[in-house]
Amino acid sequence: MVEKSAHYMNFKEEKVTDEAAPESEMLPEVPPAVALAALITAQVDKAIADEDARRKAEAERPLDDGVHQILDENTGALQEILVIENGMRNGICEFYLGGVIYLKATYINDVKDGPAIEYNVKGEMARKVFYRNDVMHGVVEAYERGRVTSMTMYEDNQPHGLSIEYDNQGNVITKFPKILGETQGVAEHYDKLGHLVKTCEYVRGVKHGFQKIFFPDGALQRIEEYDDGLKVGTDRDYYPNGALRSETEYKQGKIVRARVDYTVDGKIKG
């Protein structure tokens, strides 16, 4: 019995000796320099992540009541001037890009509500806007080099009401009636002396009805008819004295009867 046990023990020892070494013991040893580089990289990544988390937490932290100047953390350029009350923007706040102002707006409880001014890339006034509950609602004036170029009524962020355009001298050149962003009704065009020179009827932003062109004295010079943007009916041109000058017949935008010209006394020209 003793010899049998000894033989069994020898067999087990030989079996263990013959087994392959664990896989982990077969991996090549990592050079110290590589291990050190990996450790440094991990530490740098952690430091960057920690700093990003700190900045995010700082940015999300409510500002104290008062006036705050927010600067670009990289360049130091002014980004925002905020008026904070009860942890929210309340009052006139300013916003900058590259140190140049692009918006000055009135806020109530973090929402644009009231007058605002938009600026172009040079910091020049581009538009005066009136907001109600963060949407444009009221008169919107556009500017170029300090002069007003247009004035449009807005409702719920869309042109709704009369839209007027001006020339370089401030004279009215067009009037467009707007309904929910589209021209609807009779548009009017004026010359630099203020004379009405053209009217045109629109439906949902498309010419539909009559377009009339006038002489400076107000006499009718030309009349055209449109149906959903296409010419229909008869175009007629007139002499200053009101006599018919020419006529051309259209159907769905195509000429169906060639132009006929008349003399001032009503005779067909040869």
PyRosetta script that sets phi, psi and omega in degrees:
from pyrosetta import init, pose_from_sequence

init()
pose = pose_from_sequence("MVEKSAHYMNFKEEKVTDEAAPESEMLPEVPPAVALAALITAQVDKAIADEDARRKAEAERPLDDGVHQILDENTGALQEILVIENGMRNGICEFYLGGVIYLKATYINDVKDGPAIEYNVKGEMARKVFYRNDVMHGVVEAYERGRVTSMTMYEDNQPHGLSIEYDNQGNVITKFPKILGETQGVAEHYDKLGHLVKTCEYVRGVKHGFQKIFFPDGALQRIEEYDDGLKVGTDRDYYPNGALRSETEYKQGKIVRARVDYTVDGKIKG")
pose.set_psi(1, -37.1)
pose.set_omega(1, -179.1)
pose.set_phi(2, -66.9)
pose.set_psi(2, -43.2)
pose.set_omega(2, -179.3)
pose.set_phi(3, -65.0)
pose.set_psi(3, -36.9)
pose.set_omega(3, 179.7)
pose.set_phi(4, -63.9)
pose.set_psi(4, -40.7)
pose.set_omega(4, 179.8)
pose.set_phi(5, -65.8)
pose.set_psi(5, -40.8)
pose.set_omega(5, 179.9)
pose.set_phi(6, -63.2)
pose.set_psi(6, -43.0)
pose.set_omega(6, 179.1)
pose.set_phi(7, -61.6)
pose.set_psi(7, -39.9)
pose.set_omega(7, 179.2)
pose.set_phi(8, -64.1)
pose.set_psi(8, -40.3)
pose.set_omega(8, 179.4)
pose.set_phi(9, -66.9)
pose.set_psi(9, -39.7)
pose.set_omega(9, 177.9)
pose.set_phi(10, -63.2)
pose.set_psi(10, -39.6)
pose.set_omega(10, 179.2)
pose.set_phi(11, -62.4)
pose.set_psi(11, -41.9)
pose.set_omega(11, 180.0)
pose.set_phi(12, -66.1)
pose.set_psi(12, -39.9)
pose.set_omega(12, 179.7)
pose.set_phi(13, -64.1)
pose.set_psi(13, -41.7)
pose.set_omega(13, 179.1)
pose.set_phi(14, -64.9)
pose.set_psi(14, -37.0)
pose.set_omega(14, -178.5)
pose.set_phi(15, -65.9)
pose.set_psi(15, -41.5)
pose.set_omega(15, 178.9)
pose.set_phi(16, -65.9)
pose.set_psi(16, -38.9)
pose.set_omega(16, -179.8)
pose.set_phi(17, -63.8)
pose.set_psi(17, -35.0)
pose.set_omega(17, -176.5)
pose.set_phi(18, -79.0)
pose.set_psi(18, -17.3)
pose.set_omega(18, -177.1)
pose.set_phi(19, -68.0)
pose.set_psi(19, 147.8)
pose.set_omega(19, 179.8)
pose.set_phi(20, -68.1)
pose.set_psi(20, 150.3)
pose.set_omega(20, 177.6)
pose.set_phi(21, -67.4)
pose.set_psi(21, 147.8)
pose.set_omega(21, 177.8)
pose.set_phi(22, -53.9)
pose.set_psi(22, 149.6)
pose.set_omega(22, -175.4)
pose.set_phi(23, -60.4)
pose.set_psi(23, -35.6)
pose.set_omega(23, -178.2)
pose.set_phi(24, -63.6)
pose.set_psi(24, -29.2)
pose.set_omega(24, -179.2)
pose.set_phi(25, -77.1)
pose.set_psi(25, -14.1)
pose.set_omega(25, -177.8)
pose.set_phi(26, -90.4)
pose.set_psi(26, -15.4)
pose.set_omega(26, -178.7)
pose.set_phi(27, -66.5)
pose.set_psi(27, 142.0)
pose.set_omega(27, 178.8)
pose.set_phi(28, -66.3)
pose.set_psi(28, 148.4)
pose.set_omega(28, -179.2)
pose.set_phi(29, -73.6)
pose.set_psi(29, 133.5)
pose.set_omega(29, -179.4)
pose.set_phi(30, -72.8)
pose.set_psi(30, 129.0)
pose.set_omega(30, 179.2)
pose.set_phi(31, -61.5)
pose.set_psi(31, 143.3)
pose.set_omega(31, -178.8)
pose.set_phi(32, -54.9)
pose.set_psi(32, -38.7)
pose.set_omega(32, -178.1)
pose.set_phi(33, -64.5)
pose.set_psi(33, -40.1)
pose.set_omega(33, 179.4)
pose.set_phi(34, -66.7)
pose.set_psi(34, -43.7)
pose.set_omega(34, 179.4)
pose.set_phi(35, -62.2)
pose.set_psi(35, -41.5)
pose.set_omega(35, 179.4)
pose.set_phi(36, -64.2)
pose.set_psi(36, -41.2)
pose.set_omega(36, 179.6)
pose.set_phi(37, -63.5)
pose.set_psi(37, -41.3)
pose.set_omega(37, 179.3)
pose.set_phi(38, -64.3)
pose.set_psi(38, -40.3)
pose.set_omega(38, 179.7)
pose.set_phi(39, -64.3)
pose.set_psi(39, -43.3)
pose.set_omega(39, 179.5)
pose.set_phi(40, -63.7)
pose.set_psi(40, -43.0)
pose.set_omega(40, 178.8)
pose.set_phi(41, -59.7)
pose.set_psi(41, -44.3)
pose.set_omega(41, 179.7)
pose.set_phi(42, -62.7)
pose.set_psi(42, -40.8)
pose.set_omega(42, 179.7)
pose.set_phi(43, -66.5)
pose.set_psi(43, -40.3)
pose.set_omega(43, 178.6)
pose.set_phi(44, -65.4)
pose.set_psi(44, -45.0)
pose.set_omega(44, 178.9)
pose.set_phi(45, -59.2)
pose.set_psi(45, -40.4)
pose.set_omega(45, 179.6)
pose.set_phi(46, -67.0)
pose.set_psi(46, -40.0)
pose.set_omega(46, 179.6)
pose.set_phi(47, -64.0)
pose.set_psi(47, -41.8)
pose.set_omega(47, 178.4)
pose.set_phi(48, -64.0)
pose.set_psi(48, -44.5)
pose.set_omega(48, 179.4)
pose.set_phi(49, -62.1)
pose.set_psi(49, -41.4)
pose.set_omega(49, 178.8)
pose.set_phi(50, -64.2)
pose.set_psi(50, -40.2)
pose.set_omega(50, 179.9)
pose.set_phi(51, -67.8)
pose.set_psi(51, -40.9)
pose.set_omega(51, 176.9)
pose.set_phi(52, -61.3)
pose.set_psi(52, -42.6)
pose.set_omega(52, 179.1)
pose.set_phi(53, -63.9)
pose.set_psi(53, -39.2)
pose.set_omega(53, 178.9)
pose.set_phi(54, -64.4)
pose.set_psi(54, -44.8)
pose.set_omega(54, -179.5)
pose.set_phi(55, -64.5)
pose.set_psi(55, -40.8)
pose.set_omega(55, 178.7)
pose.set_phi(56, -62.6)
pose.set_psi(56, -44.4)
pose.set_omega(56, 179.3)
pose.set_phi(57, -64.0)
pose.set_psi(57, -38.1)
pose.set_omega(57, 179.0)
pose.set_phi(58, -65.9)
pose.set_psi(58, -41.6)
pose.set_omega(58, -179.7)
pose.set_phi(59, -66.8)
pose.set_psi(59, -33.2)
pose.set_omega(59, -178.1)
pose.set_phi(60, -84.5)
pose.set_psi(60, -10.4)
pose.set_omega(60, 179.7)
pose.set_phi(61, -71.2)
pose.set_psi(61, 127.9)
pose.set_omega(61, 180.0)
pose.set_phi(62, -57.3)
pose.set_psi(62, 138.8)
pose.set_omega(62, 178.1)
pose.set_phi(63, -78.4)
pose.set_psi(63, 149.0)
pose.set_omega(63, 176.1)
pose.set_phi(64, -69.6)
pose.set_psi(64, 156.5)
pose.set_omega(64, 177.5)
pose.set_phi(65, -61.6)
pose.set_psi(65, 141.4)
pose.set_omega(65, -179.1)
pose.set_phi(66, 134.2)
pose.set_psi(66, -168.5)
pose.set_omega(66, 179.9)
pose.set_phi(67, -100.4)
pose.set_psi(67, 129.9)
pose.set_omega(67, -176.5)
pose.set_phi(68, -125.7)
pose.set_psi(68, 135.6)
pose.set_omega(68, 172.0)
pose.set_phi(69, -103.8)
pose.set_psi(69, 121.1)
pose.set_omega(69, -179.8)
pose.set_phi(70, -101.9)
pose.set_psi(70, 124.9)
pose.set_omega(70, -178.1)
pose.set_phi(71, -110.1)
pose.set_psi(71, 152.0)
pose.set_omega(71, 173.9)
pose.set_phi(72, -66.5)
pose.set_psi(72, 125.6)
pose.set_omega(72, -174.5)
pose.set_phi(73, -68.2)
pose.set_psi(73, -18.5)
pose.set_omega(73, -179.4)
pose.set_phi(74, -94.4)
pose.set_psi(74, -43.8)
pose.set_omega(74, -174.6)
pose.set_phi(75, -103.7)
pose.set_psi(75, -19.3)
pose.set_omega(75, -176.3)
pose.set_phi(76, 80.4)
pose.set_psi(76, 2.8)
pose.set_omega(76, -179.6)
pose.set_phi(77, -70.8)
pose.set_psi(77, 146.7)
pose.set_omega(77, 179.4)
pose.set_phi(78, -66.1)
pose.set_psi(78, 130.9)
pose.set_omega(78, 178.9)
pose.set_phi(79, -112.2)
pose.set_psi(79, -42.2)
pose.set_omega(79, -176.4)
pose.set_phi(80, -147.8)
pose.set_psi(80, 147.5)
pose.set_omega(80, 165.6)
pose.set_phi(81, -122.1)
pose.set_psi(81, 112.9)
pose.set_omega(81, -172.8)
pose.set_phi(82, -114.5)
pose.set_psi(82, 138.4)
pose.set_omega(82, 172.2)
pose.set_phi(83, -103.8)
pose.set_psi(83, 112.4)
pose.set_omega(83, -174.2)
pose.set_phi(84, -107.7)
pose.set_psi(84, 132.8)
pose.set_omega(84, 175.1)
pose.set_phi(85, -143.3)
pose.set_psi(85, 128.2)
pose.set_omega(85, -176.4)
pose.set_phi(86, 57.7)
pose.set_psi(86, 35.1)
pose.set_omega(86, 176.6)
pose.set_phi(87, 76.0)
pose.set_psi(87, 7.9)
pose.set_omega(87, -178.2)
pose.set_phi(88, -131.3)
pose.set_psi(88, 161.3)
pose.set_omega(88, 175.6)
pose.set_phi(89, -69.6)
pose.set_psi(89, 123.1)
pose.set_omega(89, 178.7)
pose.set_phi(90, -144.4)
pose.set_psi(90, 107.6)
pose.set_omega(90, -176.6)
pose.set_phi(91, 126.2)
pose.set_psi(91, -164.2)
pose.set_omega(91, -178.3)
pose.set_phi(92, -88.5)
pose.set_psi(92, 118.0)
pose.set_omega(92, -179.4)
pose.set_phi(93, -113.9)
pose.set_psi(93, 151.2)
pose.set_omega(93, -178.5)
pose.set_phi(94, -123.2)
pose.set_psi(94, 145.7)
pose.set_omega(94, -177.9)
pose.set_phi(95, -131.3)
pose.set_psi(95, 138.7)
pose.set_omega(95, -173.3)
pose.set_phi(96, -128.2)
pose.set_psi(96, 152.4)
pose.set_omega(96, 174.6)
pose.set_phi(97, -132.1)
pose.set_psi(97, 117.0)
pose.set_omega(97, -175.9)
pose.set_phi(98, 63.3)
pose.set_psi(98, 28.7)
pose.set_omega(98, 179.7)
pose.set_phi(99, 83.5)
pose.set_psi(99, -0.7)
pose.set_omega(99, -179.5)
pose.set_phi(100, -107.2)
pose.set_psi(100, 129.6)
pose.set_omega(100, -178.2)
pose.set_phi(101, -65.9)
pose.set_psi(101, 137.8)
pose.set_omega(101, 174.9)
pose.set_phi(102, -126.4)
pose.set_psi(102, -12.0)
pose.set_omega(102, 178.9)
pose.set_phi(103, -156.3)
pose.set_psi(103, 134.2)
pose.set_omega(103, 169.7)
pose.set_phi(104, -127.9)
pose.set_psi(104, 118.4)
pose.set_omega(104, -171.8)
pose.set_phi(105, -137.8)
pose.set_psi(105, 151.5)
pose.set_omega(105, 176.3)
pose.set_phi(106, -91.0)
pose.set_psi(106, 129.5)
pose.set_omega(106, -178.9)
pose.set_phi(107, -117.7)
pose.set_psi(107, 144.5)
pose.set_omega(107, 169.2)
pose.set_phi(108, -130.1)
pose.set_psi(108, 114.9)
pose.set_omega(108, -179.5)
pose.set_phi(109, 52.6)
pose.set_psi(109, 50.0)
pose.set_omega(109, 175.1)
pose.set_phi(110, 72.3)
pose.set_psi(110, 10.8)
pose.set_omega(110, -179.1)
pose.set_phi(111, -122.8)
pose.set_psi(111, 135.5)
pose.set_omega(111, 176.5)
pose.set_phi(112, -64.4)
pose.set_psi(112, 123.7)
pose.set_omega(112, -178.1)
pose.set_phi(113, -154.5)
pose.set_psi(113, 101.9)
pose.set_omega(113, -177.2)
pose.set_phi(114, 126.6)
pose.set_psi(114, -165.4)
pose.set_omega(114, -176.8)
pose.set_phi(115, -69.3)
pose.set_psi(115, 148.7)
pose.set_omega(115, 177.0)
pose.set_phi(116, -146.5)
pose.set_psi(116, 154.1)
pose.set_omega(116, 177.0)
pose.set_phi(117, -126.7)
pose.set_psi(117, 129.7)
pose.set_omega(117, 175.3)
pose.set_phi(118, -104.7)
pose.set_psi(118, 146.6)
pose.set_omega(118, -175.8)
pose.set_phi(119, -124.2)
pose.set_psi(119, 153.4)
pose.set_omega(119, 175.9)
pose.set_phi(120, -84.1)
pose.set_psi(120, -176.2)
pose.set_omega(120, -174.4)
pose.set_phi(121, -66.1)
pose.set_psi(121, -16.4)
pose.set_omega(121, 177.9)
pose.set_phi(122, -91.3)
pose.set_psi(122, -1.5)
pose.set_omega(122, -178.0)
pose.set_phi(123, 83.5)
pose.set_psi(123, 13.1)
pose.set_omega(123, 178.2)
pose.set_phi(124, -90.3)
pose.set_psi(124, 145.7)
pose.set_omega(124, -178.8)
pose.set_phi(125, -61.0)
pose.set_psi(125, 128.0)
pose.set_omega(125, -179.8)
pose.set_phi(126, -110.6)
pose.set_psi(126, -38.2)
pose.set_omega(126, 179.7)
pose.set_phi(127, -150.1)
pose.set_psi(127, 144.9)
pose.set_omega(127, 166.5)
pose.set_phi(128, -106.3)
pose.set_psi(128, 127.5)
pose.set_omega(128, -173.5)
pose.set_phi(129, -128.3)
pose.set_psi(129, 149.7)
pose.set_omega(129, 172.6)
pose.set_phi(130, -119.2)
pose.set_psi(130, 126.3)
pose.set_omega(130, -178.2)
pose.set_phi(131, -107.6)
pose.set_psi(131, 148.8)
pose.set_omega(131, 169.3)
pose.set_phi(132, -135.2)
pose.set_psi(132, 115.6)
pose.set_omega(132, -179.0)
pose.set_phi(133, 54.4)
pose.set_psi(133, 46.4)
pose.set_omega(133, 172.7)
pose.set_phi(134, 74.1)
pose.set_psi(134, 10.1)
pose.set_omega(134, 174.5)
pose.set_phi(135, -126.8)
pose.set_psi(135, 150.9)
pose.set_omega(135, 179.7)
pose.set_phi(136, -67.3)
pose.set_psi(136, 128.0)
pose.set_omega(136, -176.3)
pose.set_phi(137, -155.0)
pose.set_psi(137, 106.1)
pose.set_omega(137, -176.6)
pose.set_phi(138, 127.3)
pose.set_psi(138, -156.1)
pose.set_omega(138, -176.1)
pose.set_phi(139, -79.3)
pose.set_psi(139, 132.0)
pose.set_omega(139, 174.1)
pose.set_phi(140, -120.3)
pose.set_psi(140, 120.6)
pose.set_omega(140, 179.9)
pose.set_phi(141, -111.4)
pose.set_psi(141, 131.9)
pose.set_omega(141, 176.5)
pose.set_phi(142, -101.8)
pose.set_psi(142, 144.0)
pose.set_omega(142, -176.3)
pose.set_phi(143, -129.9)
pose.set_psi(143, 151.6)
pose.set_omega(143, 173.1)
pose.set_phi(144, -143.0)
pose.set_psi(144, 119.2)
pose.set_omega(144, -178.6)
pose.set_phi(145, 53.8)
pose.set_psi(145, 39.9)
pose.set_omega(145, 174.2)
pose.set_phi(146, 85.8)
pose.set_psi(146, -3.8)
pose.set_omega(146, 179.5)
pose.set_phi(147, -111.2)
pose.set_psi(147, 147.1)
pose.set_omega(147, -179.8)
pose.set_phi(148, -76.2)
pose.set_psi(148, 133.3)
pose.set_omega(148, 179.2)
pose.set_phi(149, -109.2)
pose.set_psi(149, -22.8)
pose.set_omega(149, 177.8)
pose.set_phi(150, -160.1)
pose.set_psi(150, 158.1)
pose.set_omega(150, 175.3)
pose.set_phi(151, -140.2)
pose.set_psi(151, 125.5)
pose.set_omega(151, -174.7)
pose.set_phi(152, -135.2)
pose.set_psi(152, 137.1)
pose.set_omega(152, 173.5)
pose.set_phi(153, -82.4)
pose.set_psi(153, 135.3)
pose.set_omega(153, 179.2)
pose.set_phi(154, -120.0)
pose.set_psi(154, 150.1)
pose.set_omega(154, 171.8)
pose.set_phi(155, -143.5)
pose.set_psi(155, 122.5)
pose.set_omega(155, -179.6)
pose.set_phi(156, 52.0)
pose.set_psi(156, 49.1)
pose.set_omega(156, 173.9)
pose.set_phi(157, 72.6)
pose.set_psi(157, 10.2)
pose.set_omega(157, 179.4)
pose.set_phi(158, -128.8)
pose.set_psi(158, 144.8)
pose.set_omega(158, 174.0)
pose.set_phi(159, -58.7)
pose.set_psi(159, 127.3)
pose.set_omega(159, -177.3)
pose.set_phi(160, -152.1)
pose.set_psi(160, 101.0)
pose.set_omega(160, -173.9)
pose.set_phi(161, 129.3)
pose.set_psi(161, -156.1)
pose.set_omega(161, -176.3)
pose.set_phi(162, -85.0)
pose.set_psi(162, 135.7)
pose.set_omega(162, 174.9)
pose.set_phi(163, -117.6)
pose.set_psi(163, 123.9)
pose.set_omega(163, -175.4)
pose.set_phi(164, -120.3)
pose.set_psi(164, 135.4)
pose.set_omega(164, 175.2)
pose.set_phi(165, -113.5)
pose.set_psi(165, 147.6)
pose.set_omega(165, -176.4)
pose.set_phi(166, -123.6)
pose.set_psi(166, 153.4)
pose.set_omega(166, 175.3)
pose.set_phi(167, -89.2)
pose.set_psi(167, -173.0)
pose.set_omega(167, -175.7)
pose.set_phi(168, -64.2)
pose.set_psi(168, -22.3)
pose.set_omega(168, 179.8)
pose.set_phi(169, -95.8)
pose.set_psi(169, 3.7)
pose.set_omega(169, 179.0)
pose.set_phi(170, 86.2)
pose.set_psi(170, 10.3)
pose.set_omega(170, 178.3)
pose.set_phi(171, -82.7)
pose.set_psi(171, 143.7)
pose.set_omega(171, 177.9)
pose.set_phi(172, -68.1)
pose.set_psi(172, 129.8)
pose.set_omega(172, 177.6)
pose.set_phi(173, -115.0)
pose.set_psi(173, -28.0)
pose.set_omega(173, 176.5)
pose.set_phi(174, -146.0)
pose.set_psi(174, 151.6)
pose.set_omega(174, 171.1)
pose.set_phi(175, -133.9)
pose.set_psi(175, 122.1)
pose.set_omega(175, 179.9)
pose.set_phi(176, -121.6)
pose.set_psi(176, 124.7)
pose.set_omega(176, 173.5)
pose.set_phi(177, -80.7)
pose.set_psi(177, 131.7)
pose.set_omega(177, -176.5)
pose.set_phi(178, -118.9)
pose.set_psi(178, 141.0)
pose.set_omega(178, 171.8)
pose.set_phi(179, -132.2)
pose.set_psi(179, 113.9)
pose.set_omega(179, 179.8)
pose.set_phi(180, 49.7)
pose.set_psi(180, 45.5)
pose.set_omega(180, 173.4)
pose.set_phi(181, 91.5)
pose.set_psi(181, -11.5)
pose.set_omega(181, -177.3)
pose.set_phi(182, -114.4)
pose.set_psi(182, 146.9)
pose.set_omega(182, 176.8)
pose.set_phi(183, -70.5)
pose.set_psi(183, 127.4)
pose.set_omega(183, -176.7)
pose.set_phi(184, -143.5)
pose.set_psi(184, 113.0)
pose.set_omega(184, -179.0)
pose.set_phi(185, 119.7)
pose.set_psi(185, -154.8)
pose.set_omega(185, -175.5)
pose.set_phi(186, -98.1)
pose.set_psi(186, 118.5)
pose.set_omega(186, 175.2)
pose.set_phi(187, -89.7)
pose.set_psi(187, 147.4)
pose.set_omega(187, -177.8)
pose.set_phi(188, -126.0)
pose.set_psi(188, 141.6)
pose.set_omega(188, 178.4)
pose.set_phi(189, -124.8)
pose.set_psi(189, 140.6)
pose.set_omega(189, -175.8)
pose.set_phi(190, -127.6)
pose.set_psi(190, 153.4)
pose.set_omega(190, 172.7)
pose.set_phi(191, -88.3)
pose.set_psi(191, 179.3)
pose.set_omega(191, -174.7)
pose.set_phi(192, -68.4)
pose.set_psi(192, -13.6)
pose.set_omega(192, 177.8)
pose.set_phi(193, -93.7)
pose.set_psi(193, -0.3)
pose.set_omega(193, 178.7)
pose.set_phi(194, 90.8)
pose.set_psi(194, 7.0)
pose.set_omega(194, 179.3)
pose.set_phi(195, -79.2)
pose.set_psi(195, 136.3)
pose.set_omega(195, 174.5)
pose.set_phi(196, -70.6)
pose.set_psi(196, 119.6)
pose.set_omega(196, -176.0)
pose.set_phi(197, -111.8)
pose.set_psi(197, -18.3)
pose.set_omega(197, -179.8)
pose.set_phi(198, -159.4)
pose.set_psi(198, 143.5)
pose.set_omega(198, 169.6)
pose.set_phi(199, -129.1)
pose.set_psi(199, 151.3)
pose.set_omega(199, 179.3)
pose.set_phi(200, -150.2)
pose.set_psi(200, 135.8)
pose.set_omega(200, 179.9)
pose.set_phi(201, -91.5)
pose.set_psi(201, 136.5)
pose.set_omega(201, -179.9)
pose.set_phi(202, -126.2)
pose.set_psi(202, 148.3)
pose.set_omega(202, 170.7)
pose.set_phi(203, -133.2)
pose.set_psi(203, 118.9)
pose.set_omega(203, -179.8)
pose.set_phi(204, 52.7)
pose.set_psi(204, 42.7)
pose.set_omega(204, 175.0)
pose.set_phi(205, 81.9)
pose.set_psi(205, 3.1)
pose.set_omega(205, -177.7)
pose.set_phi(206, -121.0)
pose.set_psi(206, 140.8)
pose.set_omega(206, 176.9)
pose.set_phi(207, -58.9)
pose.set_psi(207, 125.8)
pose.set_omega(207, -179.5)
pose.set_phi(208, -154.9)
pose.set_psi(208, 105.5)
pose.set_omega(208, -174.8)
pose.set_phi(209, 125.4)
pose.set_psi(209, -146.1)
pose.set_omega(209, -174.0)
pose.set_phi(210, -102.7)
pose.set_psi(210, 140.5)
pose.set_omega(210, 169.4)
pose.set_phi(211, -113.7)
pose.set_psi(211, 128.6)
pose.set_omega(211, -176.8)
pose.set_phi(212, -123.8)
pose.set_psi(212, 138.9)
pose.set_omega(212, 176.7)
pose.set_phi(213, -118.7)
pose.set_psi(213, 138.7)
pose.set_omega(213, -172.3)
pose.set_phi(214, -121.2)
pose.set_psi(214, 151.9)
pose.set_omega(214, 168.5)
pose.set_phi(215, -73.3)
pose.set_psi(215, 161.6)
pose.set_omega(215, 179.9)
pose.set_phi(216, -55.3)
pose.set_psi(216, -27.1)
pose.set_omega(216, -179.9)
pose.set_phi(217, -83.9)
pose.set_psi(217, 1.0)
pose.set_omega(217, 178.1)
pose.set_phi(218, 97.1)
pose.set_psi(218, -8.8)
pose.set_omega(218, 179.0)
pose.set_phi(219, -69.7)
pose.set_psi(219, 147.1)
pose.set_omega(219, -178.7)
pose.set_phi(220, -69.4)
pose.set_psi(220, 128.5)
pose.set_omega(220, 179.1)
pose.set_phi(221, -104.5)
pose.set_psi(221, -35.4)
pose.set_omega(221, -177.6)
pose.set_phi(222, -156.3)
pose.set_psi(222, 146.9)
pose.set_omega(222, 175.2)
pose.set_phi(223, -136.9)
pose.set_psi(223, 135.4)
pose.set_omega(223, 179.5)
pose.set_phi(224, -132.0)
pose.set_psi(224, 154.8)
pose.set_omega(224, 178.1)
pose.set_phi(225, -123.9)
pose.set_psi(225, 139.5)
pose.set_omega(225, -179.0)
pose.set_phi(226, -125.5)
pose.set_psi(226, 147.7)
pose.set_omega(226, 173.9)
pose.set_phi(227, -130.8)
pose.set_psi(227, 107.6)
pose.set_omega(227, -178.7)
pose.set_phi(228, 53.0)
pose.set_psi(228, 43.5)
pose.set_omega(228, 175.8)
pose.set_phi(229, 89.0)
pose.set_psi(229, -6.8)
pose.set_omega(229, -178.7)
pose.set_phi(230, -109.4)
pose.set_psi(230, 141.5)
pose.set_omega(230, 177.7)
pose.set_phi(231, -68.6)
pose.set_psi(231, 137.1)
pose.set_omega(231, 175.2)
pose.set_phi(232, -140.1)
pose.set_psi(232, 167.3)
pose.set_omega(232, 176.7)
pose.set_phi(233, 70.8)
pose.set_psi(233, -150.9)
pose.set_omega(233, -172.5)
pose.set_phi(234, -117.0)
pose.set_psi(234, 122.7)
pose.set_omega(234, 170.9)
pose.set_phi(235, -77.3)
pose.set_psi(235, 135.7)
pose.set_omega(235, 178.7)
pose.set_phi(236, -132.3)
pose.set_psi(236, 134.0)
pose.set_omega(236, 174.2)
pose.set_phi(237, -112.1)
pose.set_psi(237, 148.5)
pose.set_omega(237, -174.9)
pose.set_phi(238, -129.5)
pose.set_psi(238, 152.0)
pose.set_omega(238, 170.9)
pose.set_phi(239, -77.3)
pose.set_psi(239, 161.0)
pose.set_omega(239, 179.2)
pose.set_phi(240, -56.3)
pose.set_psi(240, -24.9)
pose.set_omega(240, 179.6)
pose.set_phi(241, -85.2)
pose.set_psi(241, 1.1)
pose.set_omega(241, 178.0)
pose.set_phi(242, 97.1)
pose.set_psi(242, -7.7)
pose.set_omega(242, 179.7)
pose.set_phi(243, -71.7)
pose.set_psi(243, 145.9)
pose.set_omega(243, -180.0)
pose.set_phi(244, -67.3)
pose.set_psi(244, 130.7)
pose.set_omega(244, -177.5)
pose.set_phi(245, -102.8)
pose.set_psi(245, -40.7)
pose.set_omega(245, 178.6)
pose.set_phi(246, -161.0)
pose.set_psi(246, 163.3)
pose.set_omega(246, 174.2)
pose.set_phi(247, -151.6)
pose.set_psi(247, 143.8)
pose.set_omega(247, -179.8)
pose.set_phi(248, -137.9)
pose.set_psi(248, 134.8)
pose.set_omega(248, -176.1)
pose.set_phi(249, -103.0)
pose.set_psi(249, 135.4)
pose.set_omega(249, -178.4)
pose.set_phi(250, -123.1)
pose.set_psi(250, 155.2)
pose.set_omega(250, 171.1)
pose.set_phi(251, -145.3)
pose.set_psi(251, 118.5)
pose.set_omega(251, -178.8)
pose.set_phi(252, 50.6)
pose.set_psi(252, 43.8)
pose.set_omega(252, 175.0)
pose.set_phi(253, 84.8)
pose.set_psi(253, -0.2)
pose.set_omega(253, -178.2)
pose.set_phi(254, -118.7)
pose.set_psi(254, 144.2)
pose.set_omega(254, 178.1)
pose.set_phi(255, -71.5)
pose.set_psi(255, 126.5)
pose.set_omega(255, 177.8)
pose.set_phi(256, -113.5)
pose.set_psi(256, -12.8)
pose.set_omega(256, 172.3)
pose.set_phi(257, -144.4)
pose.set_psi(257, 123.3)
pose.set_omega(257, -173.5)
pose.set_phi(258, -61.7)
pose.set_psi(258, 157.6)
pose.set_omega(258, -178.9)
pose.set_phi(259, -60.6)
pose.set_psi(259, 137.4)
pose.set_omega(259, 175.4)
pose.set_phi(260, -118.9)
pose.set_psi(260, 126.7)
pose.set_omega(260, -179.9)
pose.set_phi(261, -103.1)
pose.set_psi(261, 147.1)
pose.set_omega(261, -178.7)
pose.set_phi(262, -126.4)
pose.set_psi(262, 151.4)
pose.set_omega(262, 171.4)
pose.set_phi(263, -77.6)
pose.set_psi(263, 168.9)
pose.set_omega(263, -177.2)
pose.set_phi(264, -64.4)
pose.set_psi(264, -22.0)
pose.set_omega(264, 178.0)
pose.set_phi(265, -96.4)
pose.set_psi(265, 12.3)
pose.set_omega(265, 171.4)
pose.set_phi(266, 94.2)
pose.set_psi(266, 6.8)
pose.set_omega(266, -179.8)
pose.set_phi(267, -90.5)
pose.set_psi(267, 145.8)
pose.set_omega(267, 177.6)
pose.set_phi(268, -72.5)
pose.set_psi(268, 132.4)
pose.set_omega(268, 178.5)
pose.set_phi(269, -75.2)
pose.set_psi(269, 143.6)
pose.set_omega(269, -179.3)
pose.set_phi(270, -76.7)
pose.dump_pdb("model.pdb")
